[in-house]
Structure formats: C-alpha cells, structure tokens
Amino acid sequence: MQMLLLQLLNGLQLSMLIFLLAVGLTLIFGLMDILNLAHGAFFTMGAYGGWLVSKATGSFWAALVVGPLIPFAMGVLLQAAVLQPLVKRGRSTHLDLALLTFGLLFATAGTVEYFFGSSFYSIPEPAMFSGRIAMLGIEYPVYRLFVIGIGLAVALLLSFVIERTLIGATLRAGVDNREMVTALGININVVFAIAFGCGAALAGFAGVIAAPIMSVYSQMGIGIVVTTFVVVVAGGPRNLRGSFSGALLVGMADTIAQAYLPEAELFAIYVLLVGMMIFRPRGLFGSTGRVA
C-alpha cells in the first residue's frame, strides 16, 4: 500500500510537470494552429535563464520570476517577426511551421551548448520546501508536493482566464472568427503574439520548476518534445481539460512503467500514443476548434 501511494504521488508530480509544458503548447496550437516543435527550446531557455539568475542571486524565487521572461520575449518575437510574415506570404502549413520550429529547437540546443558546454546543472530548491514530510506511513519530498500544488494552481488559473475574463473571450473569439474580431477594431495579431509568448513562458516556467528535480543541460528540450505531443494528442490539441487529463494519463503511465515494468519504460508512452490514435483519434475530449 505504501509503495502504491508513493508511486501515485510520483506519478502526480510528473504529471503536473508535463502539464506545465503541454498546456503552453495547447494554447499555441489551439489559438493559432501553429505546430510548434520549438516548444522544447522555450523549456531550455527558461531552465538556463533560471539557473543563471539563481547562480547570481542565490534565490530560487528570483529564478522563478525572471526565467520565464526570456522565453516570453523570444516567443513574442518569434510570432510577430517570423511566423506572422510567413502567414502573410502563405507559408503557414503545418509542414512549413514544423520544419522551421524543429530547426529552431536544435539551433537553441546547439547555441546553449556552445556557451555553457554539455555539463549538467541544477537550481537548488527553496529552503522552505526542502526536506521531507511524513504522511500515511511514507516520507515524501516537500518540493515535489509544491510541484503538484503549482500544477493544480496553474490549471485553475488558466481555466479562469480563458473562460471568465475579457482577454479569454477575445482569444476564443479570435479562434472562432478572426475576421470579425479584427473588424471590431482589435489587433488580433498583437493578442496572438502575446498569447504565443505566454505559452512559451509556461514552458520556461516548467523549466525552472523542474530544475531542482531534473538536470539542466543543453539537450533537455529535445527529449520532452515527444512526451509533450503525446499529451496534446491524448487530450485533444485544443482543449485545456484534455491537456490536464492527458498529462495525468502520460505521467501515471510513465511512472507505473518505471516502477513495475522497467523493461517497458522506454516505449510505454509510444504504446499509449498508438492506442489513442487507434481508439480515440480526437483525444479524450475531442477537438472543438477552440481552447476550452
């Protein structure tokens, strides 16, 4: 029983990290239909930015604030200066965008390795969340419980923003009828650029949050691309509820495979992906054409 509880908590913690990564991609894909394979690059930028700030200040909280600002700025710049001009020139198919963003992913990894080398780094966890807490017969790291709490808080906040605020209504209207929103005098390109930046910032935020648990290294963004897209496919590419549920499914499957079927760990999520494509090709909640 204690072993099962430990694995469930580990699975939930991994699921929340995956959700923080995947939800940014869900926002970008759902809002602008951009197949953004560079999402892992934003994860890397956030982690390295947070590591540099933590190294300079000794503060995890400063890293958590500043780290996501770098991918936010880069995301806004990418969308406004590169992707929008491509759309105007008619080069906005999924293949065009996938090739471009995939190249950016590897370019980022190469740039980071050039400046920082191939060494592994880490951000120390905050003192208030260090140590372990006894619960139901087990001792569990406090920081991992913090990660679970952060993931749940972000899910609730995003749901509120998308469904119950003016900016959320504008975004959803822009998805459903871009021309009508433009006719109302709203510069939807600016709104979408900021939304793209926020999706990138969420990936950077996940990079900082993950740094005390995982290593910070140049190739870290490449390895998470497949996992993130499995979540998007499992939940439905334009659905926040689906992104959360898909992250839970993938995180739990990966954790259970590691604990009980270690020989199947490397291909467990691929089996899950194949099963979803066969039995639920539109994801757990389908795809309504909007983020909801």
VOPAGU-2260 file (C-alpha; in pm, 1 decimal, decimal comma):
REM VOPAGU-2260
SITE   aa  ch    i         X         Y         Z
SITE  MET   A    0       0,0       0,0       0,0
SITE  GLN   A    1     280,3     242,1      89,0
SITE  MET   A    2     462,3     158,9    -233,4
SITE  LEU   A    3     145,7     225,7    -433,2
SITE  LEU   A    4      90,3     559,3    -257,7
SITE  LEU   A    5     449,8     659,2    -329,0
SITE  GLN   A    6     413,7     577,3    -697,2
SITE  LEU   A    7      82,5     762,8    -720,1
SITE  LEU   A    8     243,3    1074,5    -572,2
SITE  ASN   A    9     541,2    1040,4    -805,5
SITE  GLY   A   10     304,6     999,8   -1098,3
SITE  LEU   A   11     103,1    1305,1    -996,6
SITE  GLN   A   12     418,8    1514,4    -956,4
SITE  LEU   A   13     546,5    1407,9   -1300,3
SITE  SER   A   14     202,0    1472,2   -1447,9
SITE  MET   A   15     199,3    1830,3   -1319,7
SITE  LEU   A   16     542,5    1897,6   -1471,2
SITE  ILE   A   17     426,6    1753,8   -1802,1
SITE  PHE   A   18     106,9    1959,4   -1781,8
SITE  LEU   A   19     300,4    2284,4   -1733,0
SITE  LEU   A   20     488,9    2201,1   -2052,0
SITE  ALA   A   21     198,3    2073,9   -2256,9
SITE  VAL   A   22     -53,8    2343,3   -2169,4
SITE  GLY   A   23     162,4    2610,3   -2331,4
SITE  LEU   A   24     172,2    2403,5   -2649,0
SITE  THR   A   25    -204,4    2351,6   -2625,9
SITE  LEU   A   26    -257,5    2726,9   -2607,5
SITE  ILE   A   27     -29,4    2792,1   -2905,0
SITE  PHE   A   28    -173,0    2513,1   -3120,4
SITE  GLY   A   29    -530,7    2578,3   -3014,6
SITE  LEU   A   30    -517,4    2954,5   -3061,2
SITE  MET   A   31    -307,0    2991,1   -3374,2
SITE  ASP   A   32    -293,4    2642,2   -3524,1
SITE  ILE   A   33      87,8    2657,2   -3510,4
SITE  LEU   A   34     260,7    2321,6   -3490,1
SITE  ASN   A   35     535,4    2448,5   -3261,4
SITE  LEU   A   36     814,9    2193,5   -3236,3
SITE  ALA   A   37    1035,0    2461,8   -3077,6
SITE  HIS   A   38     840,9    2436,8   -2752,8
SITE  GLY   A   39    1126,8    2240,2   -2600,3
SITE  ALA   A   40    1357,4    2532,8   -2681,0
SITE  PHE   A   41    1149,0    2758,6   -2457,2
SITE  PHE   A   42    1172,8    2495,0   -2183,8
SITE  THR   A   43    1552,1    2506,1   -2218,2
SITE  MET   A   44    1564,1    2887,2   -2221,4
SITE  GLY   A   45    1361,1    2908,6   -1902,7
SITE  ALA   A   46    1573,6    2649,2   -1724,6
SITE  TYR   A   47    1903,5    2811,1   -1820,2
SITE  GLY   A   48    1772,5    3161,1   -1750,6
SITE  GLY   A   49    1656,3    3047,6   -1408,5
SITE  TRP   A   50    1987,4    2874,2   -1342,5
SITE  LEU   A   51    2184,9    3189,7   -1426,8
SITE  VAL   A   52    1964,1    3405,0   -1203,5
SITE  SER   A   53    1982,2    3150,7    -920,8
SITE  LYS   A   54    2360,2    3133,6    -954,6
SITE  ALA   A   55    2388,3    3513,8    -942,0
SITE  THR   A   56    2137,6    3581,7    -664,0
SITE  GLY   A   57    2113,1    3254,0    -473,2
SITE  SER   A   58    1734,0    3289,4    -490,4
SITE  PHE   A   59    1502,7    3026,1    -634,3
SITE  TRP   A   60    1215,7    3275,9    -634,7
SITE  ALA   A   61    1411,5    3528,9    -841,5
SITE  ALA   A   62    1486,3    3248,4   -1087,8
SITE  LEU   A   63    1117,4    3155,4   -1099,8
SITE  VAL   A   64    1021,2    3514,7   -1184,6
SITE  VAL   A   65    1297,4    3601,2   -1431,7
SITE  GLY   A   66    1344,6    3263,0   -1601,6
SITE  PRO   A   67    1007,8    3258,2   -1785,2
SITE  LEU   A   68    1054,5    3617,9   -1906,4
SITE  ILE   A   69    1324,4    3507,9   -2151,0
SITE  PRO   A   70    1107,3    3256,0   -2341,7
SITE  PHE   A   71     815,6    3501,3   -2320,7
SITE  ALA   A   72    1017,1    3768,8   -2501,8
SITE  MET   A   73    1153,4    3517,6   -2752,7
SITE  GLY   A   74     806,5    3375,6   -2812,6
SITE  VAL   A   75     655,8    3718,2   -2882,4
SITE  LEU   A   76     945,6    3799,3   -3114,7
SITE  LEU   A   77     918,6    3466,9   -3298,1
SITE  GLN   A   78     546,0    3500,0   -3352,7
SITE  ALA   A   79     548,5    3866,5   -3455,6
SITE  ALA   A   80     869,9    3880,2   -3658,8
SITE  VAL   A   81     886,5    3531,7   -3813,0
SITE  LEU   A   82     559,9    3340,2   -3802,3
SITE  GLN   A   83     322,7    3625,2   -3889,3
SITE  PRO   A   84     520,2    3720,5   -4202,6
SITE  LEU   A   85     511,6    3355,6   -4306,3
SITE  VAL   A   86     133,4    3356,1   -4272,1
SITE  LYS   A   87     109,2    3666,8   -4490,2
SITE  ARG   A   88     323,6    3500,1   -4754,9
SITE  GLY   A   89     107,4    3189,4   -4748,3
SITE  ARG   A   90     375,6    2968,6   -4589,4
SITE  SER   A   91     176,7    2865,9   -4284,1
SITE  THR   A   92     105,6    2498,1   -4344,0
SITE  HIS   A   93     184,0    2256,6   -4065,8
SITE  LEU   A   94     480,1    2124,5   -4264,6
SITE  ASP   A   95     631,1    2472,2   -4309,2
SITE  LEU   A   96     592,2    2560,5   -3942,7
SITE  ALA   A   97     707,1    2219,0   -3821,9
SITE  LEU   A   98    1029,0    2238,3   -4025,2
SITE  LEU   A   99    1101,0    2593,1   -3909,5
SITE  THR   A  100    1033,8    2535,2   -3540,4
SITE  PHE   A  101    1212,0    2198,9   -3541,6
SITE  GLY   A  102    1518,7    2375,8   -3675,6
SITE  LEU   A  103    1487,8    2639,5   -3402,9
SITE  LEU   A  104    1475,8    2364,8   -3140,0
SITE  PHE   A  105    1810,8    2220,8   -3248,4
SITE  ALA   A  106    1958,7    2566,9   -3306,0
SITE  THR   A  107    1874,7    2656,9   -2946,8
SITE  ALA   A  108    2028,3    2336,3   -2813,7
SITE  GLY   A  109    2345,3    2399,4   -3014,6
SITE  THR   A  110    2368,7    2763,1   -2903,5
SITE  VAL   A  111    2325,4    2671,8   -2537,9
SITE  GLU   A  112    2589,7    2400,3   -2564,3
SITE  TYR   A  113    2830,1    2643,3   -2735,1
SITE  PHE   A  114    2806,9    2894,8   -2449,8
SITE  PHE   A  115    2757,2    2666,3   -2148,4
SITE  GLY   A  116    2903,2    2336,1   -2262,4
SITE  SER   A  117    2748,5    1994,2   -2217,2
SITE  SER   A  118    2770,2    1992,6   -1837,2
SITE  PHE   A  119    2470,0    1926,7   -1615,0
SITE  TYR   A  120    2346,9    2196,2   -1376,3
SITE  SER   A  121    2072,9    2232,5   -1118,0
SITE  ILE   A  122    1882,4    2501,5    -929,6
SITE  PRO   A  123    1871,0    2442,0    -552,7
SITE  GLU   A  124    1521,0    2400,3    -417,9
SITE  PRO   A  125    1397,7    2681,1    -187,6
SITE  ALA   A  126    1477,3    2631,0     179,9
SITE  MET   A  127    1110,9    2645,5     280,0
SITE  PHE   A  128    1036,8    2343,9      59,3
SITE  SER   A  129    1343,7    2137,2     141,5
SITE  GLY   A  130    1328,9    1813,9     338,4
SITE  ARG   A  131    1054,5    1555,0     361,8
SITE  ILE   A  132     712,8    1531,3     521,3
SITE  ALA   A  133     565,2    1220,1     684,3
SITE  MET   A  134     224,7    1119,6     550,4
SITE  LEU   A  135      30,2     792,6     559,2
SITE  GLY   A  136     335,0     589,3     656,0
SITE  ILE   A  137     574,8     734,3     398,3
SITE  GLU   A  138     811,5    1029,7     382,5
SITE  TYR   A  139     776,5    1242,0      71,4
SITE  PRO   A  140     987,0    1538,4     -50,2
SITE  VAL   A  141     814,0    1867,6      25,8
SITE  TYR   A  142     932,6    2022,9    -300,1
SITE  ARG   A  143     756,4    1755,5    -504,2
SITE  LEU   A  144     432,3    1836,0    -321,2
SITE  PHE   A  145     496,5    2201,4    -409,2
SITE  VAL   A  146     524,6    2099,8    -776,9
SITE  ILE   A  147     187,7    1922,8    -754,3
SITE  GLY   A  148      32,2    2231,9    -597,5
SITE  ILE   A  149     179,8    2462,3    -863,8
SITE  GLY   A  150      44,9    2245,8   -1144,2
SITE  LEU   A  151    -306,4    2241,8    -997,1
SITE  ALA   A  152    -294,1    2619,0    -937,5
SITE  VAL   A  153    -188,6    2690,8   -1296,1
SITE  ALA   A  154    -465,7    2466,0   -1428,8
SITE  LEU   A  155    -729,2    2653,5   -1226,2
SITE  LEU   A  156    -587,0    2995,1   -1318,4
SITE  LEU   A  157    -577,7    2921,9   -1690,4
SITE  SER   A  158    -928,0    2780,9   -1684,8
SITE  PHE   A  159   -1049,8    3100,1   -1516,1
SITE  VAL   A  160    -863,7    3330,6   -1758,1
SITE  ILE   A  161    -981,6    3150,3   -2071,4
SITE  GLU   A  162   -1343,0    3104,1   -1965,0
SITE  ARG   A  163   -1426,7    3403,7   -1743,9
SITE  THR   A  164   -1219,8    3706,8   -1844,6
SITE  LEU   A  165   -1232,0    3958,8   -2130,7
SITE  ILE   A  166    -892,9    3853,3   -2262,0
SITE  GLY   A  167   -1010,2    3493,3   -2265,0
SITE  ALA   A  168   -1326,5    3590,4   -2453,8
SITE  THR   A  169   -1114,9    3783,3   -2705,2
SITE  LEU   A  170    -885,3    3488,5   -2758,6
SITE  ARG   A  171   -1171,5    3245,8   -2806,1
SITE  ALA   A  172   -1344,5    3484,6   -3044,3
SITE  GLY   A  173   -1023,1    3524,1   -3241,4
SITE  VAL   A  174   -1000,4    3147,1   -3276,2
SITE  ASP   A  175   -1360,9    3113,0   -3392,8
SITE  ASN   A  176   -1379,5    3419,1   -3619,9
SITE  ARG   A  177   -1058,9    3614,2   -3665,7
SITE  GLU   A  178   -1204,2    3846,9   -3930,2
SITE  MET   A  179   -1493,0    3955,7   -3707,5
SITE  VAL   A  180   -1261,5    4033,6   -3415,3
SITE  THR   A  181   -1041,2    4240,5   -3647,7
SITE  ALA   A  182   -1349,4    4426,0   -3777,2
SITE  LEU   A  183   -1428,7    4524,9   -3416,9
SITE  GLY   A  184   -1100,2    4716,9   -3402,6
SITE  ILE   A  185    -897,4    4460,9   -3205,9
SITE  ASN   A  186    -544,2    4398,5   -3325,9
SITE  ILE   A  187    -564,8    4023,7   -3309,1
SITE  ASN   A  188    -203,4    3986,0   -3425,8
SITE  VAL   A  189     -83,8    4160,0   -3107,5
SITE  VAL   A  190    -317,5    3947,9   -2896,0
SITE  PHE   A  191    -194,2    3628,3   -3058,2
SITE  ALA   A  192     171,4    3733,8   -3023,4
SITE  ILE   A  193     121,3    3789,6   -2651,0
SITE  ALA   A  194     -66,1    3460,0   -2623,3
SITE  PHE   A  195     220,2    3283,4   -2802,0
SITE  GLY   A  196     461,6    3447,9   -2559,8
SITE  CYS   A  197     254,8    3330,6   -2263,6
SITE  GLY   A  198     259,6    2974,6   -2396,9
SITE  ALA   A  199     637,7    2997,4   -2430,2
SITE  ALA   A  200     663,9    3146,9   -2079,5
SITE  LEU   A  201     472,8    2849,8   -1938,0
SITE  ALA   A  202     734,4    2619,1   -2091,1
SITE  GLY   A  203    1008,8    2833,4   -1935,4
SITE  PHE   A  204     823,9    2829,1   -1604,1
SITE  ALA   A  205     817,8    2449,4   -1622,9
SITE  GLY   A  206    1192,4    2452,1   -1690,6
SITE  VAL   A  207    1262,4    2644,1   -1369,4
SITE  ILE   A  208    1021,2    2430,9   -1165,6
SITE  ALA   A  209    1178,9    2111,4   -1299,3
SITE  ALA   A  210    1540,3    2223,2   -1242,6
SITE  PRO   A  211    1567,4    2117,1    -874,6
SITE  ILE   A  212    1440,0    1769,2    -972,1
SITE  MET   A  213    1587,2    1723,0   -1319,9
SITE  SER   A  214    1923,9    1835,2   -1453,1
SITE  VAL   A  215    1962,8    2148,4   -1663,2
SITE  TYR   A  216    2154,3    2061,1   -1980,6
SITE  SER   A  217    2168,0    2162,5   -2344,5
SITE  GLN   A  218    1961,9    1874,8   -2489,8
SITE  MET   A  219    1685,7    1882,4   -2227,5
SITE  GLY   A  220    1431,1    2043,6   -2458,6
SITE  ILE   A  221    1471,3    1783,1   -2730,9
SITE  GLY   A  222    1380,6    1489,7   -2508,4
SITE  ILE   A  223    1049,9    1635,4   -2392,3
SITE  VAL   A  224     906,7    1713,6   -2737,9
SITE  VAL   A  225     763,6    1365,0   -2792,0
SITE  THR   A  226     616,3    1347,2   -2441,1
SITE  THR   A  227     453,1    1687,3   -2482,1
SITE  PHE   A  228     294,8    1597,9   -2813,8
SITE  VAL   A  229     168,2    1267,8   -2675,1
SITE  VAL   A  230     -15,3    1471,5   -2410,1
SITE  VAL   A  231    -160,7    1704,7   -2673,4
SITE  VAL   A  232    -275,0    1411,8   -2887,5
SITE  ALA   A  233    -415,1    1222,7   -2587,6
SITE  GLY   A  234    -617,5    1516,3   -2458,0
SITE  GLY   A  235    -713,2    1683,3   -2783,5
SITE  PRO   A  236    -498,6    1958,6   -2937,8
SITE  ARG   A  237    -728,8    2247,9   -2849,5
SITE  ASN   A  238    -859,6    2158,5   -2509,0
SITE  LEU   A  239    -724,0    2266,4   -2168,2
SITE  ARG   A  240    -918,0    1995,2   -1986,2
SITE  GLY   A  241    -777,0    1745,5   -2230,5
SITE  SER   A  242    -424,2    1875,1   -2175,4
SITE  PHE   A  243    -462,3    1828,1   -1799,4
SITE  SER   A  244    -616,1    1481,4   -1835,6
SITE  GLY   A  245    -361,3    1379,9   -2098,4
SITE  ALA   A  246     -76,1    1487,8   -1870,2
SITE  LEU   A  247    -220,6    1277,0   -1589,3
SITE  LEU   A  248    -251,6     979,4   -1822,3
SITE  VAL   A  249     103,3    1010,7   -1958,3
SITE  GLY   A  250     262,2    1088,8   -1620,3
SITE  MET   A  251      94,1     798,5   -1446,8
SITE  ALA   A  252     169,0     557,7   -1731,7
SITE  ASP   A  253     537,7     653,4   -1731,3
SITE  THR   A  254     567,3     626,6   -1352,3
SITE  ILE   A  255     388,3     291,6   -1330,0
SITE  ALA   A  256     602,0     156,1   -1614,4
SITE  GLN   A  257     920,9     263,8   -1435,2
SITE  ALA   A  258     809,7     107,7   -1107,4
SITE  TYR   A  259     650,7    -216,9   -1220,8
SITE  LEU   A  260     757,7    -275,1   -1582,6
SITE  PRO   A  261    1103,7    -117,0   -1614,4
SITE  GLU   A  262    1176,1    -309,5   -1931,7
SITE  ALA   A  263     876,8    -134,6   -2093,8
SITE  GLU   A  264     961,7     215,7   -1972,6
SITE  LEU   A  265    1123,5     336,0   -2294,6
SITE  PHE   A  266     823,3     260,1   -2513,0
SITE  ALA   A  267     530,1     286,6   -2269,9
SITE  ILE   A  268     419,8     631,7   -2386,5
SITE  TYR   A  269     454,8     524,6   -2750,8
SITE  VAL   A  270     217,8     235,6   -2686,8
SITE  LEU   A  271     -16,7     486,8   -2524,0
SITE  LEU   A  272      11,1     715,5   -2828,5
SITE  VAL   A  273     -65,8     433,0   -3071,7
SITE  GLY   A  274    -363,9     325,2   -2861,5
SITE  MET   A  275    -501,9     680,0   -2851,6
SITE  MET   A  276    -462,3     722,7   -3226,8
SITE  ILE   A  277    -649,8     398,4   -3288,4
SITE  PHE   A  278    -930,6     424,2   -3033,2
SITE  ARG   A  279    -957,5     799,1   -2958,4
SITE  PRO   A  280    -800,5     982,8   -3254,4
SITE  ARG   A  281    -959,8    1313,8   -3148,4
SITE  GLY   A  282    -833,5    1284,4   -2791,4
SITE  LEU   A  283   -1005,6    1226,0   -2459,3
SITE  PHE   A  284   -1229,3    1531,5   -2501,1
SITE  GLY   A  285   -1216,7    1563,8   -2877,6
SITE  SER   A  286   -1130,7    1889,0   -3052,6
SITE  THR   A  287   -1388,3    2162,6   -3073,1
SITE  GLY   A  288   -1173,6    2403,8   -3270,5
SITE  ARG   A  289   -1120,2    2626,3   -2965,3
SITE  VAL   A  290    -944,6    2625,8   -2633,8
SITE  ALA   A  291   -1190,1    2534,8   -2360,6
